[in-house]
Amino acid sequence: MMKRFFSSMLAALAAIWISIPLLGIVGLIFLGAAVSIGSIEKQPVKVSDNSVLFIDLATTLAERPSNPDMHAVIYGIEEEATLLQPTVSAIRRAASDNNIKGIYIDAGALSGGLASVYTLASAINDFREESGKWVIAYGDNISQASYIVASGASELYLNPEGMVDIHGLASNITFYKGLLDKLGVEVQVVKVGTFKSAVEPYILTEISDANRMQMEALLNSMWDRVKDHIAINRETDPDNIDAWADSMLLTQAPATLVRRNIVDSLIYRHQAEEIIKDRLGIPHNKNLPLIPVESYSDNDNPINKFSRTRNGKEIAVLYAEGEITESGSAGIASDRLVPQILDLAENNDVAAMVLRVNSPGGSAFASEQIWEALEQFKKTGKPLYVSMGDYAASGGYYISCGADRIYASPVTLTGSIGIFGLIPNLQGLLTDRLGITQSTVSTNKSGNFPDITKPLTSFELASMQNMVNRGYETFTNRCAEGRGMDVDSIKAIAEGRVWDGATALNIGLVDELGTLDQAVEAIAAEAGLDSYTMVEYPDSKPNIWSILISASRDLDTSVRRIVMGDEAYTLYSEINRISSLSGVQALTPQLHIQ
């Protein structure tokens, strides 16, 4: 009822607000879509001798391309994300490409999940170690994520008036209970898992002791991995990295950063580029022969180890990214992913599949459907591996647990084996504050269940808890079967607790610490393939209709936010999100690690 009330009110306001400029906006959307589609196809560049691979870190790392944000297109503020896997593959190819003499990193304000950043940083280290070529990094102002990557450079330069930000890891959690109490909205919770913290923002005003304990252990383990990475690169002790992070580094004088071995020298950008020109033996008045990594990653010029023919030698890489739902156009919808898995199982060209999971989970029912489809794939005798990205937790782990082998980054967030259900009760808002009452006529005592206008009865609450308990038993049994462990051992590390990839390896939730490339190479070896074609699914190329649908959603969101204001829109979104959750959830909160 509340959802319909909000939707009707906003729809009426929005219709009035946008009626006059609508045609102009639609025209701009079509124009923006056409421009965006035209820019999607990049022209590969010719890699001549004495070239330098150029990596601009003023970007956001992403797993897959997304439809453009029409608001950004219209106002000219669109920033294209950098795709992680093509970038890592390009760096690997450049190591053996005789035309590429080194890498030049522009260390700007990089953003992305920690596992993605760590994967890119590891690729830079591998490039240096395997090729013996130089890597030069320069930054005007270097963010922490960017520094993790740039620390692997042979030489790291900073602008004489620049800054470096190293501050450690933190996770901020926003709690809505105080605001919900003022509005008279109660969120009723049924769950299994002491550490299942996704419900806490709606029932608590601060972090629980159990969640604080798990978060401290998680962040400290991940930070230890980052510290070791930086310390090895900068030839210093990990304790020094803590000292850097504790000293408000971004406020320190640049000269101090040189003395503390955080950067090698203070020079201007043109001086850094002159150093590179000297390495290449070209005059200072000539342009640097830079090959942008996004162009090089699309370039067939370097020797490619993958064959161009399939004939039963295809390795499918199936991306599962976002929240897990039963249907819909966004995230991981089981009604779209299940048929895709079954098609790949029947495809005679496909010899093996790697499921690339980057998900905090979602619907427990949808997760079960995906798990079962993957079991059908395995029955064909084809190997199935999982490669985990930034997240593969809760439902994301559910769909991963049955794989023959699981690969994760050391800083992947995984586990969170637990489920919950949220049922809002709006009686305090509707009746006590707005004076709205409701009478129900029903043939049976739960004929109107679920009714978000009143609290659950004790019978309904107990019944919901029984359903959640049953779902938890199914989840833990799936994990035990997939991991070759007994159920009690799984339950001992379950309870909704989130683990980093390195710890998950030690407790048996994953098999290897490695990248998607390494998972693909390993599964090719298991399948006995000397040559193969790696094909990504689903097709990521956008079309005009998908872009226009995305634009419609962007416009709808913008109108609602303008009419309601940021604070009211945030609350509306949360209530709407809770109300729209389908069944019990295997979901972990997406941690915004700063």
GIDAVEN-V514928 format. One record per residue. N is the residue number from 1. D_LAST is the distance of its C-alpha to the last C-alpha in Angstrom with 1 decimal. Layout:
n=<N N>
d_last=<D_LAST D_LAST>
This chain:
n=<1 2 3 4 5 6 7 8 9 10 11 12 13 14 15 16 17 18 19 20 21 22 23 24 25 26 27 28 29 30 31 32 33 34 35 36 37 38 39 40 41 42 43 44 45 46 47 48 49 50 51 52 53 54 55 56 57 58 59 60 61 62 63 64 65 66 67 68 69 70 71 72 73 74 75 76 77 78 79 80 81 82 83 84 85 86 87 88 89 90 91 92 93 94 95 96 97 98 99 100 101 102 103 104 105 106 107 108 109 110 111 112 113 114 115 116 117 118 119 120 121 122 123 124 125 126 127 128 129 130 131 132 133 134 135 136 137 138 139 140 141 142 143 144 145 146 147 148 149 150 151 152 153 154 155 156 157 158 159 160 161 162 163 164 165 166 167 168 169 170 171 172 173 174 175 176 177 178 179 180 181 182 183 184 185 186 187 188 189 190 191 192 193 194 195 196 197 198 199 200 201 202 203 204 205 206 207 208 209 210 211 212 213 214 215 216 217 218 219 220 221 222 223 224 225 226 227 228 229 230 231 232 233 234 235 236 237 238 239 240 241 242 243 244 245 246 247 248 249 250 251 252 253 254 255 256 257 258 259 260 261 262 263 264 265 266 267 268 269 270 271 272 273 274 275 276 277 278 279 280 281 282 283 284 285 286 287 288 289 290 291 292 293 294 295 296 297 298 299 300 301 302 303 304 305 306 307 308 309 310 311 312 313 314 315 316 317 318 319 320 321 322 323 324 325 326 327 328 329 330 331 332 333 334 335 336 337 338 339 340 341 342 343 344 345 346 347 348 349 350 351 352 353 354 355 356 357 358 359 360 361 362 363 364 365 366 367 368 369 370 371 372 373 374 375 376 377 378 379 380 381 382 383 384 385 386 387 388 389 390 391 392 393 394 395 396 397 398 399 400 401 402 403 404 405 406 407 408 409 410 411 412 413 414 415 416 417 418 419 420 421 422 423 424 425 426 427 428 429 430 431 432 433 434 435 436 437 438 439 440 441 442 443 444 445 446 447 448 449 450 451 452 453 454 455 456 457 458 459 460 461 462 463 464 465 466 467 468 469 470 471 472 473 474 475 476 477 478 479 480 481 482 483 484 485 486 487 488 489 490 491 492 493 494 495 496 497 498 499 500 501 502 503 504 505 506 507 508 509 510 511 512 513 514 515 516 517 518 519 520 521 522 523 524 525 526 527 528 529 530 531 532 533 534 535 536 537 538 539 540 541 542 543 544 545 546 547 548 549 550 551 552 553 554 555 556 557 558 559 560 561 562 563 564 565 566 567 568 569 570 571 572 573 574 575 576 577 578 579 580 581 582 583 584 585 586 587 588 589 590 591 592 593 594>
d_last=<37.8 34.9 33.2 36.5 36.9 33.6 34.2 37.7 37.0 34.2 36.3 39.2 37.2 35.5 38.9 40.4 37.5 37.3 41.0 42.1 39.4 39.0 41.2 39.5 36.0 37.4 38.9 35.7 33.9 36.6 36.4 32.7 32.9 35.7 33.9 30.7 32.9 34.7 31.6 30.4 33.0 32.2 35.1 34.9 35.8 38.4 37.2 39.9 40.4 38.3 35.2 31.5 28.7 26.2 22.5 20.6 16.8 16.5 15.9 14.1 14.9 16.9 19.3 22.1 23.4 23.3 25.8 25.2 24.1 27.4 26.2 24.4 27.5 29.8 28.1 27.4 23.6 23.0 20.6 21.4 18.9 19.4 20.7 19.3 22.6 25.0 23.0 23.0 26.7 27.5 26.2 28.3 31.3 31.0 31.4 35.0 35.8 38.3 37.8 34.1 34.3 30.6 27.1 25.8 22.1 21.0 17.5 16.0 12.8 11.9 9.6 10.0 9.6 9.1 12.8 13.8 12.4 14.0 17.2 17.5 17.1 19.7 22.0 22.1 23.1 25.6 27.1 27.8 29.3 31.4 32.6 32.9 32.0 29.9 26.4 25.8 22.5 22.4 19.8 20.3 16.7 14.4 10.6 8.9 9.1 12.6 13.5 13.1 15.7 17.8 18.2 20.7 22.9 26.4 25.9 22.8 23.8 22.2 23.8 25.8 24.0 20.5 17.2 14.7 11.2 10.3 8.5 7.8 5.5 5.3 6.4 8.3 11.7 14.3 17.9 20.9 23.8 24.8 25.1 26.8 29.2 30.2 31.0 32.9 30.8 30.5 28.5 30.5 28.9 30.4 28.4 28.7 26.1 25.1 21.5 21.5 18.8 18.8 21.6 20.2 19.0 22.6 24.5 22.7 21.3 18.9 17.5 20.4 21.3 21.2 17.8 16.4 18.3 17.1 13.4 14.0 16.0 13.7 10.6 13.2 15.0 12.2 11.3 15.1 15.4 13.1 14.9 18.2 17.5 16.9 19.7 22.2 21.6 22.0 24.7 23.4 22.7 19.4 19.9 19.7 16.1 15.4 17.6 15.8 12.5 14.6 16.5 14.4 15.0 14.5 17.5 19.7 22.8 22.7 25.8 24.0 21.5 24.6 26.2 23.2 23.3 19.8 21.7 25.3 26.8 26.5 28.3 28.3 27.6 31.3 31.8 29.3 31.0 34.3 33.3 32.7 36.0 37.7 36.4 37.8 41.0 41.0 42.0 39.5 41.0 40.1 36.9 34.5 35.1 31.6 30.9 27.8 26.1 26.2 30.0 30.6 28.9 31.6 34.3 37.0 38.4 36.8 38.5 36.9 37.4 37.5 41.0 41.6 43.8 42.9 46.0 44.2 41.7 38.7 35.4 33.6 29.8 29.0 25.5 24.4 21.2 19.9 21.1 24.6 27.4 31.2 31.7 30.2 29.2 25.4 23.5 25.6 28.9 31.4 34.3 33.1 31.7 34.6 37.3 35.3 35.2 38.9 39.8 38.2 40.0 43.3 42.6 44.9 43.0 39.9 40.2 36.7 33.4 29.8 27.6 24.1 22.0 18.6 18.7 17.5 21.3 23.5 27.2 28.9 32.1 30.7 29.0 32.5 34.1 31.8 32.3 36.1 36.2 34.5 37.2 39.8 38.3 38.6 42.3 43.2 42.6 39.9 36.9 33.6 30.3 26.8 23.8 20.4 17.4 13.8 15.5 19.0 19.1 21.8 24.0 22.2 23.5 26.8 27.6 26.7 28.6 32.0 31.3 33.5 30.6 26.8 24.5 20.7 18.0 17.4 13.8 15.0 14.5 18.2 21.0 20.7 24.5 25.5 26.5 26.9 28.6 27.9 30.9 30.7 33.6 34.3 37.6 36.4 35.3 38.3 41.1 40.2 38.6 40.0 43.3 43.1 45.0 45.7 48.5 48.4 51.4 50.9 53.1 50.9 48.6 45.4 46.7 44.0 41.0 38.2 38.8 35.8 38.2 39.0 37.7 38.3 41.5 41.5 43.0 40.3 37.5 39.2 39.8 36.2 35.2 37.8 36.4 32.8 34.4 36.3 33.3 31.5 34.6 34.6 31.0 31.5 34.8 33.3 30.8 33.6 35.8 33.4 32.2 35.7 34.9 36.7 35.2 35.0 32.8 30.4 30.5 29.7 26.3 25.8 25.7 22.6 20.5 17.5 17.6 15.9 18.3 19.7 20.7 21.9 24.3 25.7 26.5 28.0 25.6 25.3 27.8 26.2 23.0 23.3 22.7 24.4 27.0 27.8 28.3 30.6 32.6 33.0 34.2 36.6 38.1 38.6 40.2 42.4 41.4 42.3 41.2 39.2 37.5 33.9 33.7 30.6 31.0 30.9 31.9 29.0 31.2 31.0 34.3 35.4 35.6 32.1 30.8 33.0 32.0 28.3 29.4 31.3 28.2 26.2 29.2 29.6 26.0 26.4 29.7 28.5 25.6 28.0 30.7 28.7 26.1 22.3 22.4 25.5 24.2 21.0 23.4 25.9 23.4 22.4 26.1 27.1 24.6 25.9 29.4 29.1 27.8 30.6 31.8 29.7 26.2 24.5 21.0 17.7 14.9 12.4 9.2 6.2 3.8 0.0>
